């Protein structure tokens, strides 16, 4: 049996900070620890360091992510007894500073293994007049220095596979953020009543933070289209409105709120705000259709999508930009073009008017979600660490 690895996870956000990458890291760390790995977390100073007795150890956090990390993080890893340092990379995190992108080179100089997970491949802002070519080069630097590179979806795999040595690139999906709950008909009726909805009303749902890539304006136009037909339709915005990593999200939220008011839809939209995972799962059970009109297409990098699958939602989302072999259109979910409120409204109508289709979508979503369990994802990471074990 392979020796269980000792890993330091580096992440720009971590609970209770708000953000999908932080939640991902916490879930993965707990699942790995449950399978015998020894995990420590290095994150932002907003997160309180944990006690030595905690299952997953959170180290004293950092105030910034500038050039000092190139000496500080290798020293931290050594002090924690880590063999691997695994960076969870999101462009908007780490203060948009490029130091983290060269960190794998310095880790290897100190005899440490470096793993790197791309949660997105967007290019960062570096300085005025820094061109796209330079910014893209900085984003992809870790491909040439990390011992293992993880991407979460087929699109990113195809984008980087020619730049990584054979055997170093791994495609591992993100897991579901929200533990699955399945309500009985009576429980569902009670939850809808608690949210102010009757059994005959059409309740759409949206889950997660708003930003320009998630199609919030399309969502509002879809609601306006359905309401304009005389339908008794409502929208539940489930969860926190904006995340912690990107200030531009707040400006986009303001645009969405303004569009709701301009269409006279304020009384039809309910914002739940931040709530527990159990409450989120209850709301997934209460809605009729979850509408996630991503402008850049459905992708397995979206933890909001995997959470909805795990809770058996009937989902309308947008065509992926590249093949997504994990899911089957019109079986696991319904796909529409991005930025197309008319097509989105038509997909909602199909589900609302066909109970059999709705039930099949819910059952198939649950079935598809099994591949995104944290136990499976943790096992894939253990395989990665052991395959590239220290000599």
N, C-alpha and C positions, 0 to 999 in steps of 0.2 A: 504493500500500500504506500502511495506517495506521501511524503511528509507534508503536513498542512502548512501553507505559506503564512508568512507574517507580512502584512501589507499596511502601508500608510496611505490613506486616501486624502487627496488635496482637492478641495472644492471651494469655490467662491461664495457659496451659500449653503446653509444647512439649517434644519428646523431648530428653533421656531421661526427663523427667517422664512419669508414667503418665496417660493420658487420651485419649479418642477425638478431642476437638477439636484437641489438639496434634498427633496423628498426621495428621489431616485437613489441617491447615495445612502441615505439612512436605511431605506428598505433593503438595498443590496448588502450593505454592511451587516445588518442584522441576520439576513439569510446566510451569508458566508460564515458568520460567527456560529450560527446554528449547525453548520456543516463542518466545524472544526477549525476554521481559519482564525488567525489572530488579527484583529482589525483595530486600527487607530485612525482618528479623523483630525485633520488640520484644516481650519476654516477661518471665517471672519471673527473678529473680536466681539461682535454682537452676541455670539453664541457662548454660553457659560461652559467652562471646562467641566468635565464629568468627574465623578468620584472614581477611585481606582477599582472599586467593586462593580462598577457598571459593566454590562455585557460588552458594549461597544464604547471604547475609551475616546472621549473628545478632549484633545489637547488644548492648552491655552491658545486663544486665537490670535490672528494677525490684524494689525491696524492697517496695513497696506500691502500691495503686491508688486512693489518696485524691484529694482535690481538687487536689493539685499537678499531676496529669496534664493538667489543662486548659491549663496553660502549657508543661509539659515535653514533651508529645507533639507539639504543633505545632512546637516548636523542634527536636525530634529529627527530625521528618519533613523539615524544611528542611535540616538538616545532612546528612541522607542523600540529599538531592536528589529526594525523592519528590514526585510530583504527586497521588497518591492515598494516603489512609490507610484501610485496610480492617480493620474491627474484627470479630473472630470472637467472637460473643457466646454465652455459656452462663451461665445464671443463677448457678450455683454457683461460677463463677470470679470473678476480680477481687475476692476477699475480700468478696463480696456488697455492695460499696460502690456507691452510685448515681452516682458521678462519671463512670464510663464511659458511662452512659446519656445524659449531656448533652454528652459530648465532641464529637459531630458539629457542634453549634452553634459551638463554639470553633474547630474545624477550618475551617469555612467563613469565619469572621471573619478567619482568617489566609490566606485565598485558596487553601485546599487542598480537594480533592474528598474527600468522605467516603462510604465504602461500609460496609454493615453486614450481616453474615450472622447470622440467628437460628438457632442450633443447637437452641434450645428457646424456648418462650414462657411458661415458668413464671414466676410472680411472685416477686420476691426478698423476703427479710426486710429491713426497713429499720430499724425501732425498735419498742419495745413499743407496742402499741395502733395501729400503722399498719394501716389497714384494707385490704381487698382492692382497693377502688377506687383508692386512692392507689398501691398497689404495682403494679397493672396499668397505671396512667398512666405511672409511671416506666419500666416495661418497654417501653412503646410510644412513648416520647418520640422515639427515633431515626427513627421512621416519618415524622416531620414535618421532620426536619433533614437526613437523609442524602440524598446525590445518587442513590444506588442502594441498594436493599434486596434481599437475597437470602433466600429461604426454601428449605428443602430437601425439602419434601413438600407434597402437595395440601391437607392439613388446615390447615397454617399459612398457605398461600396464601389459602384461603377465609376464614380468621380475620382477615387484615389487608388484603385487597385493596381494601376500600372506604375505607381510611385513607391510601392512598398515591397520589400523582399518577400519571396514566397514563404508562406507559413507564418508571417508576422501580422497579417491582417485578419481580423475576426469580425463577423457580422453577428451581433447579439442584440436582440430587440430589448426595448425598455419594458419594464413590468407594469402591471396595473397599480395605480396609486391607491385605489379605493377598494377595500375588501368586498367581495361579492355578497350581496344579500338578495334573497328572493322572497317577495311578499306574496301572501295569499290574496285572493280577490277582496276579502274583507279588510285586510291590513292596507291594501292599496286605496280602497275607498276612504278609510279613515285618514290616511296621509293626505289625500287630495282635499278632503274636507278641512283638515288642519291648515292647509295652504290657501283655503278659500275657493276651491274649485269643486264644481259638481260633476257628476258622472257623465253628463252629456256634453260638457265643454271640451274643446280641443286644446290640449296643453302641450305647447312646444317647450323644449328645454335647450339650454346652452350651458356648457361647463368649462370653467377655467378663466384665466386672465384674458383681458382684451388687449390685442395689439393689432397692428395693421395687417398682419399676415393671416389673421384668424377670421376675417370676413364679417366683422360686426355690422358694418353698414349693409351688406347683403342680407344679413339676418333681419335687420329692421325693415328693409324693403319687402322681404318675404312675408313678414307679419302684416305689413300694411296691405299687401296684395290680398291675403286671405281675409283680413278684416273687411276690406273693401267689397268682398263678395257677399258680405252679410253673415259670415261665419262667426260663431261664438268662440273666438280663438284668443289664447293668452300665451305669454312667454315667461318662463321662469329662468332667470339668469342665476345659475347655481355656482356658489363659491365667491371668492374674493374678486374684486373688479380688476385690479392691476397687480402686477408682480413687483418685486423689489429691485430687479437688476437694471431696468431700462426706463429712464425718465420719459422717453417718447411715448410710452404706453399711456401715460396719464393724458397727454394731449389727444391721443386717439379716442380714449374713453369719453372725453368731452365732446368730440365729434359725434360719437354714437348717441350720447345722451341728448344732444341737440336734435339729431335726426328723429329720435323717438318723440320729442316734443313737437317738432314741425309736422309730423304725421298725426298728431293727436292721439298717440298710443300710450301715454303715461299710465292710464288706468289699466292697461292690458299687460304691463310689464312689471314683474316682481323681482327685486334683487335680494337674494338671500344673505349676501355678505359671507364672511368667513364662518365656517361651521365645522363640526367634527366629521370625520370620515363616515361614521354611521349615519349622520344626518344627510350627507351628500348621497349615500347609497339609497336612503329612503326617498329622496327626491328623484333619483333615477327611476325608482319603481313607480313613482306617482305620475310622471309625464307620459304622454302618448308617443311623441317622436322627439328624438334628440337631433338637433340641426347644428352641424359643425361645418360651415362653408369656408374652409381654409382657402385663402387666395392663391397659395402656392401648391395646392393639391394635398390630398390626404397622404400622410406619411406615417410610417411606424416610429418615427421619432417623437410623435405626439402622445404624451402620457395621458392626455385627456381622452384620446380615442381608446386606448387600451383599458382605461378605467370604465368607460361606457360599455365596451364589449363584455367586460367581466361582470357587469351588473345587468346584462341582458336587455340593453336598450335597442329599440328599433331606430336605426341611425340613417340619417341623410347627410352625406358629406360629398366632397368634390373629387373628381378624377385625379389620380396620382400623376405626377409628371413622368415617373418611370414605373415599370411593373412592380407590383406589391404582391409577391406570391403567397404571403401569409393569409390573404383575405380574398374572397370570391364575390364579385359584384352581383347584385340582385339575389344573393343567397345570404351572405353575412351582413350586408348593408346595401344601401341604394346610393349610386353615384350620379352626380350632376356636374355640369361645367362650372368652373369658378366664376364669381361675379355675375351670376345669372339668376336674379330673384324669381323670374317667371318659371324657369325649370325647377328651381328649388321648391317653389310653391306647388307645382304640379306633382313632385315627388311626395310631398307631405300629403296632398290630396289622395294619391294612390294608397298610401298606408292608412290614412284615416278612414277611407271608404272600403277597405278590404281587410277585415279582421283576421282572415286566414294568413294573408301576407304579413301582417303585423306580428302575429304569433310565430310564424316561421322565422322572421328576421330576429326576433328575440331569442328563440331557441338556438339558432345557428350562431348568433353572436356569442352566447355562452360557450358553445362548443369550441369556437375559434379561439376564445380567450385562454384556453388551457396552455397554449404554447407560450403565454406571457406570464406564467406563474413565477414567483420569486425563487422558488426551489429550483426550477429548471434553469433560470438565468444565473443563479449562484453556482450551480454545477458547471455551467459553461465557463464561468470565470475561473473556477478551480482548475478546470482542464487547461485553460490558457496559461495560468501561472505555473502549473506543473510541467507543461509541455516545454516551456522556456525556463526551466529551473536553473538556479545558480549552479555552476560547476562545483 
